Amino acid sequence: MENNTNKLPYTFNTMNRIDNSIVVLVAIIVFSFLCFPIAEIASFDLRIADAFNTDEVEFLQPMLNAFYRGDFNIGRFDYGLFYYNIGLLCFYVSDFISPLTEHSAIMIMRLLSSFFLIANAFAIRAIYHSVFKSHSLLVFVLSILSSHTMLNYGAMVHPDLAQVFLVSMGVLFAIKYLKFNKFIFLLIAALFSGLAFATKFVGIAFLPVLLLLALFIKENKDGALKTYAYLTTITLSAGFAFLSYPSWVQGYLQGDAELVADVLALFKILHYASISICLITILALYIRCSNQFLWIRRAIESLSNTYLVGLIFCVGFSIGSPQSIIGFRFLNGLIYVAGIHKDGHWFRDESGWYGWVKVLIQSDVVPVWLAVFGILGLIWVIVTSLKSRRIVFLNPMYVPILWILMFCLVVVFRVKSHFSHYLIPVIPFLFLYASAAINAVLAKIIALLNLNVVERNLSVTISLVLGVWFFYKASIYTHERVEEYTESAELRSGEWIKENLNNSVSITADKYVYIPYSLNSTFYTYWGLSNAIIEKNSSDYLLINEHTHKSFLNRGDVVDYLHGDELFLERNDLYISLINDTHKDYKLVRDFGRVKLYKKRPPNGDL
């Protein structure tokens, strides 16, 4: 049959170069016109940043403290520290060029997230090529442009984009391991997985997938088991048995008793399993199993590979977050985070998987039609792979699905705080399968209409059309974000306070308010005010923000409040009295919309 490749308007290699040029151009455009404008919002200093995103300041303040001391002691362990260690290193390098300011620190960390947003899009594109053996401009476009949640966190001081990039690289090398049967690829995948865990703790969800893959190895042609496999298994199993000694680990753990017990149970399993494996391997080495016990030798070799994967995972974590290793600090951080979200965030949430689906199909997270194509793509991959004779989880197409499954087991069934950014680790993989489904449908249409001559041109054209559409939507989103900031009640109230209040006043406030540095006043911010707080501080002014207090305005929500009925009802009465301007001690003096300023009444009750 005659090869018609050379009769196409462009050869495949030429189109591949065009694709590469387009993705680089898209990356530059996204960084310049979407990420950078969002990153500049509220970036003057930490106080203005705190008025719009308290998480950023909770990350940045410990980093700046470490920078001013000249060390890497960040001092928080509820997250892995790899993203922040990279940022601190950037701080020190930047300071050689120009003295570091709060503004430059904010921008460095936000643009670092932008880098990982773009890098992850390249990684997802590489995964698509490895799995489906074709280049796809579409998957890159979807990964970088179609989710406003990812775009938002790609211009924020937050480790989510760093984590998903490292997970994507782990997935990519796990796929390469299955395709080329080179164990080094699985070790590289374990290294990236360890770095993902060192960035944010949910990254550990990929480790079970890697351990499972390590158990299934290519048989030696001579059936012989090398001595190093015995020695590796003995050494590493003994090491893991020592490090996982439950009584030793227990001495370092603190926090929620139930969660501590769960962690200890896992360490007990690891400890006793490692001891058993070590003793069995020593016995096998001594008797050098004959051919009738060949399965034992193969099992030991598989176990040696599994332990090596576990070791490299630990090495990756240690490289990325060395501060967390001392005293098992990362375990206490993991327990702390799990404790916060095991029932919900502030309020009990029992919506379960249905709640996560509702979050996923929000327009800013994943457009509904893309979610539908993602599900269709998953089904298509499953049906296609079942036709092969290969064990399901050893099919490269299944590696991203296994990651999604493990992520759901860790997050969907355990975390009851339903926030859109918690889904960032799996959103790009949904786009991966959505792209596969769209490209499959496109291929069917091309075949039915006999349009093979223009297949590549049509595919690129559709990808570009969708890219322009998503860029348009993202541009609107970016413009709205910038406009919302410039016209915000937080900014207006802060400017008014700077111009009208003197340095001697004291202010008690909700979170998400702006108190400029130029006003050297005494001020306190809380996740909700109470009578005890107001009485204790006795401040000249109260400043409340709807973002914080709106959760306490519906009295019926008291049944789901996780911090006590009495406190909720007290806050309900307090905020309603402030909003209605009937509070006995404070009088409304300035209403900025969702932000309101109150002044303490003098003893005679008049202002």
N, C-alpha and C positions, 0 to 999 in steps of 0.2 A: 504493500500500500504506500502510495506517495506521501511523503512528509510535506505538509503545507505550511510548516512554521515560517519558512522564509518568505512566504507569500503574504504574510500579515503585514499591515502597515508598520508595525513595530515588532521587533523580536522580543522574546520574553525578557532577555537580559536588559534590553533597552528600556522596557516598561518597568523593570525592577529598579533601574537607576532613576527613572522618573518618579516612581513611588517614594524612593528614599529622599529625593530632593523635596517632594511635596511634604513628607512628614517632618522634615527639618524646618521647612518654611512654616508649617502649621505650629510647630513647637515654639518658634520665635514669635509668631503672632500672638499665641496664647499667653506667653510670658509677658510680652510688651504691652498688650492692649487689655488683658484680662487680669492676670495675676498681679502685676505691678500696681495698677490703680487700686485694687482691693487691699493690697499690702500697705499702701500709704494711708489708708483710713485710720484715724486716731493713733498715729504713730509718733506724736511729738514727744511724749514721755510716758512713764508708767501710769501716771494718774489718769490721763485721758484714755489710755488703753484699758485700764481697769473699769472705766465707765461703760465700756461696750463688750468686754469679754474678760471676766475675772480669771478664767483659766490661764490666759496668757501671762498675767502678772504672777500668778501662783507658780508658773514655770520660770519666768524671767528673773524674779527677785532672788531666788536662791542661786541662780546662775551668776547674776551680777555680784552677789555677795562673795561667791567663790572667786570671781574674776578680781575683785578689789583686794581679796586676801592673797591672790596669786597662786591658787591651788585648784583642785578639781573636786573639792568636797561640797557637792551640791546639796546634800542633807535631806533629800526626800527619796522615798523608796516605794511609793505607791505606783510608780511606773518604772520600767527599765530606763537606763540612763544613756543609751547609745546616742540617741538623737541630740541629747543635751551635751554629751561629751564632744560630739562633732561641733556643735554650736560654740562651746567654750573654746575649743581649739581655734575656731574662726575668730572669736573675740580677741584672742591673744595675737593672732596674725594681723587682724585689722588694726589693732592698737599700735603696731609697729609703723603702719602707714599713716594713721591719723588717730588722735586720742579717741577712745571709745566713748560714745554718749548713749543715753537711754534710747534716743531715736535710732542711732545706728545699730544698737543691739536688737531692737525690735525688728528693724528691717532685715538684718542678717538672718534672724531666725525664721521670719516669715518667708523670705526668699529661699531659704533652705528647704522649706516645705514645698515651695513651687518647683524647685529642682527635682524633688522626689515625685511630685505629680507628673512631671514630664518624663522622668526616667522610668516610671512605672508604665506609662503608655508604650514606651519602646519595649519594655520587658513583656508586656501582654502581647504586643505584635510578634515578638520572637517566639512566644509560646504558641501562638496561632500557627506560625509557620512550622514549628516542630510537630504539632499535633496533626494539622490538616495538610501539611506538605504544600502549602501555597502561601504567597505573600498577600496580605490584605491591608489595603489603606483604610478600609472601613473600620476595622477593629481599633486602629489607632485614633481615628476621628471620634469614635464613640467613647473611648477610654479617657480622652483628654477634654472633651467638650460637652458631652450630653448630660452629665450629672452636676448640677449646681452645688450639691453638697460636697462633692470632691473638689470642685473649683474653690469653694469657700475655705475648706480645710487645707487646700493647697496654697493658701495665702495667709495662714494663721500659724501662730506659735503653738504647734501641737504635733505629736509624733505619729498620727494615724497614717499619713502618706508615706513616711519613712518605713513604717511597719509593713504596709501593703507592698511596697517595692521589694523589700527583703523577702517577703513571703513569695512574691512572684518569681524572684530569682531562684528561690528554693524549688518551686514548682518546675521551673524551666530545666534545672539541672537534674531533677528527679526524672523528668521525661527523657532527657538525654541518656540517663542511666538505663532506662528501659529500652531505648532504641538501639544503643550501641554496646550495652552490656559491659561498660567500663566502670569499675567500682569507684574510681576517683570522682566520677560525676555525682555519685550518691554522697560521698564525703563532702563535696562542695555544697551540695544541697543541704546537708546537715549543718555546715558552717553558716550558711545564710539563714537557716531556721533558728540557729542559736542567736544570731544577731537580731533576728526579728523578735525573739523572746526578750532579748536585752533592750529592745526598743519599747515594746508594750507586751504585757504578759500573755495576751491571747495568742501570741506567736507560737507558744508551745503546742498549740493544737495540731500543728503540722508534723510534730515529732512522731506520733504514733504511725502516721502514714509511712514515714521513712523507715521506721523500725520494721514495719510489716514488709516493705520492699526488700530490706536487707536479709530477711529470713529466706527469701527465694533467690538462690544463686545458681549460676551455671555450673554444671557438674564438671569435675576434672576428667579429662579424657582417660587418664590412667587409673582413675578411681582412688588415687593415693591422697592422703591427707598430710600436708606439710606440718612439720613440728611447730612452726611459728603460729599456726592456727590454734594448736593446743595451748601454747604458752601465752598467746594473746588472750584467749578466753580465760585462762587461769588468773592471769595478772589483772585484767580489767574487772572480772567478776569479784575478785578479792578486794580490789580498790573500791568498787561500788558498794560492796557489803560493808566495808569499813566506814565509808562516808555516809551511808544511810542508816547507821546504827540508831534505832528509834530513841533510846534513852538520851543519847547525846543530842540528837536533833530537838527533842522535846524541850530541852533546857533553854533553847533559843526562841521558841515559839510563844506568841502572845496574841490576844485578840479573841474573837468569837469562839467560844468553846466548841461548838459543833463543827465549825470550819477547821479548827486546829485538829480535832479528832479525825476529820476526813484526810487532812494532809498526813498525819501520822500513820493512818491506815495504808496510804500509798507507799510511805517509806518502809513500813513493815513488810509489805509485799515485795518491794525491791530488795530489801535486806535479806530476807529468807530465801528468795528465789536465787539471788546471787550466790549465797552460801551453797545452796544445793547444786547449782551449775558448776561452781568451783570444784566441789568434791567429786562430782561425777566426771568432770574433765580430767582431774588428776588420776582417777581410776582408769579412765579410758587411755590416758597417756601411758600408764604403767603396763597395761595388758596389750596395748597396740591392737585394737579390735581387728579381728579377722574379717574376711569377706562376708561372712554370714551376719556380721553386725555393721555392714556398710552404712546403714541408715543412721547409726550412732555417729559415725565419722562425719557424715554430711550435716547432721544436726549440729555438731560442735563447730564446724566451719561456718554454718549459718549464724550460730550464736556469737562467734568471734567477730563476724561482720556487724552484727547487731550492736555489740558492745563498742565497736569502733565508731559506729554512727553516733551512739550515745555520747562517747568521749568527745568527738568533734563538735557535737552540739554544745556540750559544756564548755569546750574551748571557745566557740563562737560567743557564747554568753559571757564568758569571763573577759574576753577581749573587749566586747562592747560595753559591759557594765561592771567593771571590776570592783567598784565601790559597793555593789550590792551583795557581793559574796561574803564579806566579813560578817560573822555572826548570823548567817542566813537571813540577812536583811530583806532580800527579795521575797522570801517566803512570807515574812510578816507583812510586806507590802501587798502581796497577793491575797493574803487573808483579809487585810484591811479593805481592799477594793471589793472583794467578793462579799464582804459583810455589808458594805454600803448598798450594794445593788441586789442582794438576794431576795428582797421583798418589794423593791421599787425605790424611786428617788423622791424622798419626802412623803409620797403617798403610795399606799399599797396598790399594786397593779397585777391583776390576775388575768389579763387578756392573752398571755402566753404567745403561742406561735401566730395566732390571728393578729395580735397587736404588732408583731414584727412585719407581717404581710402588709398591714395598713401603712406602716412607716415606709416600707420598701417602695410602694407604688405611689408615694407622694410625688407630685410633678417635679419638685426640686431634687429628688433622690434618684429615681429611675422612672422615666416616662412609661406609662402603662403599656403602650404598644411595644416598647423595647423589652419590658418584662415578659410580655407574651411571647415574643420571638426568642427570648432567652430560654423560656421553658420548652418551647418547641425544639430549640437547638439541643437542649439536654436530652429530650426524648429521642430525637434523631440519632444522637451519638450513642445512646444506650442501645437502641434497636440495631444500629449498624455494628456496634462492637460485639453484640451477642451472637452475631453470625460467624465470628471468628472462633477458632478453637483455643485461643489463649485464655488463661485464667483472667477473669474480669479485671481484678485490680492490678494486673501486670500489663494491661493495655494502656499505652501512653495517653489515649483519649480520656482515660478515667482519672488521671492524677488531679486535674482541677476539680473534678466532681468529688473526689475523696477529700480534698481540702474543704470544699463547701460543706460536705457532710460533717466533718470533724468540727468545723467552726460552729455549725448549728448545734451540735451536741454540747459544745462548751458554752456558747452564748445564748442561743434561742431557748434552750431548756433550763438554763441556770440564772441568767441575768434578766431581771424583771424591770429594769429601767429602760424604757423604749426610746432611744435617741437615734437619730438618723446616722450620725457619724460612727456609731458602733457597727454599722453594716459596711463601712468602707473596705474592710479586708476581703469582702466577697463581691462587691459591686462590679469591679472590673472583669471578674470571671463570668459574671452573668452577661456582660457585653461580649465576652469571648464567644459564648455559645449563641448569643443573639446574632452576631456577625456570621457565624457558621450557618445559621438557619437562613438568614437573608441571602447569603451567597449561594446556598443550595437552591433556594427558590429562584434566584436569578439564573442559575445554571440550567434549571428546568425550562424556564421561559426561553432562554437562548436556544436550547436544543429543539424545543417545539417549533420555534420560528425560524430555525436554521440560520441563526445569526452568529455562528462560530467565528466568522472572520472578524467581527468587531467585539468579541467577548471581553478582551482586556480593556479596550476603550470604554465599553459600556459600564464595566465594573468600576473603573476609576471615575467615570463621569457621575455615576450614582453616588459614589463615596464623596465626591466633591460637592455635589448638590446638598447632600445631608450635612456635610461639614459646614457649608455656608449657612444653612438653616440653623444648625446648633450654635454656630458662632453668633448669628444674629440674636438668638434667644439669650445666649450668655452675655452678649453686649448689653442687652436690656437689663439683665440681672445686675451686671456690674454698675451700670448707670444708676439704677435704683439704689444700690448699696451706697454709692458715693453721695447721692442726693439725700438719702435717709440720714446719713451722718451729718451733712452740712446743715440740715434743717432740724436736727434732733433736739428734743427737750433737754437731753443731758448736756449737750454742748451749750445751748442757750442759757441754761441755768448756771453752768459753771462760769460763763462769761459775765453774767449778771452778778454773781457772788463776788467775782474778782473786782468788779467795778464799784460795788455798793457796800461790801462788808469790810470791816477793819480786821487787823491781825489779832486782836485781842479776843474775838468771839470764839466760842466752842460749838461744834456741830456734831450731832448724832444722826446717822443716816442709814438708809437701806443700802444694800449693794447696788451696783450699777448707777452710781452718781459721780459727778466730776467736781472735785475740789482742787483748783489750780495750785501749783507750787508757790505761786506769787502770794497766796494767802497762807501765811505761816500759822494757821489756826490749829487748835487742838480739835481733832475730829476722829470719830469712830464709825466704822461701817459693820453692819450685821446682816445675816440672812434672815431678816425679819425682826422687827422691834418688839419689845414687851414692856410692861409697866415697870418691871424690875430694872431693865436696862435704862429706861428713861430716868427713873428715880436715882439710880446709881450715878449716872453721868451728869445729870442736872444741867444739860447743855443749853446754850442760849438759843440754838436753832435746831429744828428737826427737818430732815430732808428725806422725803419718801419717793420711791419709784414704783410705778405700776408693775414693772418687770418682776420685782421681788414680792410685793404685797398682794398681787392679784390672786395668788393661790389661797389666800385666807379670807376672801370676800364672800364665798359661798358657804354658809353655815352647815349645809348638808354634807360637805366634804369631810367633816370632822371624823366620821366613821373610818375613813381610809388614811387619816394622818398617822404617820409612824412615830411621832415624837410626843404623843400624849394629847388626850382630849382637852385637858385643862389649858394647856399652852395654846392650842389652836383657837379655842373659844375666846381666850383673852386677847389674842392677836386680832381675831375677827371684830371684837368690840372696839379695840383700840383703833384699827385702821378705818372702820366705818365712822367713828367719831371724828377722826382727822379729816377724812374726805368730806364729811358733812359740816366741817368746821364747828363742831360742838364740843371739842375736847376742853376740859376744864383748865388745863395748864398751858396750852399752846394755841396760837391764833394764826390762821392762814395769812401770809403776807405777800405771797407771789405764787401764781399758778402758771406753770409752763406746759400744761397738758398732762402727760403721764408723770411728770416730775412736779412735786409741790414742796414749797418752802414754808415752814412755820416758825414763828418767833415766840419765845417764852413770855407769857403774860406777867406783867409786874404784879406785886402783891395786891394792888387795888383793883386788878382785873382789867385795866385800860392799857392800850398800847400808845 
